[in-house]
Amino acid sequence: MTQNDEVIRLLNEWSAGSGEALERLMALVCPELMRLAERRMRRERRDHTLDPRTLVSETYLKLRRQTKARWQSREQFFHVVANLMLRILTDYSRRRRRSKRPPPELRIPLSEELPAGPSTAPGLAAIAKALERLEAQHPRQAQVIELRFYAGLSVETTAQRLGVAPATVKREWSAAKAWLSRELGGRIDN
């Protein structure tokens, strides 16, 4: 039995309610999850207090709560994991920003004469919301973004995972980046 077959078997057992299957699954795919987390953390700021191991642990805890999931494939599992990692980092960023704000009674309002200045980069929350809208409108484009950007897969590997031609992945990648750029007010690199 190949590792892919074993992953699918464990996903099916987990869907049927076996908590032990999740434990065995995590042990089997942990190296891949660590690589995924390491790639994701490379895009974060250098002084980030989360590390890849903690991100994988947080993802595992969220997966344990997925009691009604019906897993269909290995790709779906990694797609969900990539989304969970993004949401964990987004929530972490929100909590961190919130904890740095002074209480309302201690805030000093800025003069209306001072220009606020536009942000040069979209926040994680804005990106996460834009990806949710993209997924609702163009599911395959959202999958391509997640597999290429978050999972760090090549065009060829993404094409294999999605069961499409590499040219389709390139086309969807370009369209998704353009769509996200419009949604985020041109604040992402094309």
Summary of the structure (lengths in Angstrom):
residues: 190
radius of gyration: 19.1
end to end distance: 41.7
largest distance: 68.5
contacts: 488
relative contact order: 0.09
helix: 69%
strand: 0%
